[in-house]
Amino acid sequence: GRRQKAGGRRQEEEGRRQKAEGRRQEAEGRRQKAEGRRAEGRRQEAEGKRKTNDKRQMTNDKRQTTNNKRQITNDAIC
């Protein structure tokens, strides 16, 4: 009977070890998922900044064009 008991204990230990490993893997998965969410947020933020910059650039170009026209008119008057 004693030998069988020892075998059972070994199996129990192995089961506990596997359970712990599973928990570790789950935690790792959760960490990776969170990391992915953060990365997605950063990507969207960068995209927004790019759009804003493009708009600003277009406005600047328009302003520049207007200024150039005004300058030409002034030169013609003088």
Secondary structure, 3 states (H helix, E strand, C coil): CHHHHHHHHHHHHHHHHHHHHHHHHHHHHHHHHHHHHHHHHHHHHHHHHHHHHHHHHHHHHHHHHHHHHHHHHHHHHC
